[in-house]
């Protein structure tokens, strides 16, 4: 693989699924020091879209979730998002 093909993104801004195609809208943090100094939240700005078949996305997700070294990180993210709370 050529290094020119490697791109870095700070976040997935959105995931859209339509007609069996998953679109990942990827974003980067703006480097605006003025906003940071004012204590304002800076959201990643959408910059690229990756599209793939739904089955490929689900396979990648399943592989990632099953990897034992990812278990703790997944649990922390779920906790932060409030996904581990039981409904009463």
C-alpha positions in Angstrom: 0.0 0.0 0.0 1.2 3.5 -0.9 1.3 6.0 2.0 -0.5 8.5 -0.2 -3.6 6.3 0.3 -3.6 6.5 4.1 -6.0 9.2 5.5 -6.6 10.0 9.2 -9.9 11.1 10.6 -10.9 12.1 14.1 -14.4 10.9 14.1 -17.3 9.3 12.4 -19.9 12.1 12.1 -22.7 9.9 10.9 -23.5 6.4 9.6 -26.2 6.2 6.9 -27.6 2.9 5.6 -29.7 2.9 2.5 -30.4 0.2 -0.1 -27.8 -2.1 1.3 -25.0 0.5 1.3 -23.4 1.9 4.4 -22.0 5.4 4.2 -19.6 6.5 6.9 -19.3 10.3 7.0 -15.8 11.0 8.5 -14.7 14.2 10.1 -11.7 16.0 11.4 -11.3 18.4 14.3 -10.8 22.0 13.1 -7.7 23.6 14.4 -9.3 26.8 15.6 -7.4 27.8 18.8 -9.6 30.8 19.3 -12.7 28.6 19.9 -10.6 26.3 22.1 -9.4 29.2 24.3 -13.1 30.3 24.7 -14.0 26.9 26.0 -16.5 26.2 23.2 -17.0 22.6 22.1 -15.5 22.0 18.7 -17.3 19.3 16.6 -15.5 17.4 13.9 -16.2 18.9 10.4 -17.3 16.4 7.8 -14.6 15.9 5.2 -14.9 12.5 3.5 -17.4 9.7 2.9 -16.6 6.0 2.7 -19.3 3.8 1.2 -19.4 0.0 1.4 -21.8 -2.9 1.1 -23.8 -3.5 4.3 -22.5 -7.1 4.6 -18.9 -5.9 4.5 -19.6 -3.3 7.2 -21.3 -5.9 9.4 -18.4 -8.3 9.0 -15.9 -5.7 10.0 -18.0 -4.7 13.0 -18.4 -8.3 14.1 -14.6 -9.0 13.8 -13.9 -5.8 15.8 -16.4 -6.7 18.6 -15.2 -10.2 18.9 -11.5 -9.2 19.4 -10.8 -9.6 23.2 -8.5 -6.6 23.4 -11.3 -4.3 22.3 -13.8 -5.5 25.0 -12.8 -3.0 27.7 -12.8 -0.1 25.2 -16.2 -1.1 23.9 -17.7 -1.3 27.4 -16.3 2.2 28.3 -17.8 3.7 25.1 -21.2 2.0 25.8 -21.2 3.3 29.4 -20.4 6.8 28.3 -23.2 6.7 25.7 -25.7 5.3 28.3 -26.1 2.0 26.4 -25.5 -0.3 29.4 -28.4 1.1 31.6 -31.2 -1.4 32.3 -34.7 -0.1 31.7 -37.0 0.0 34.7 
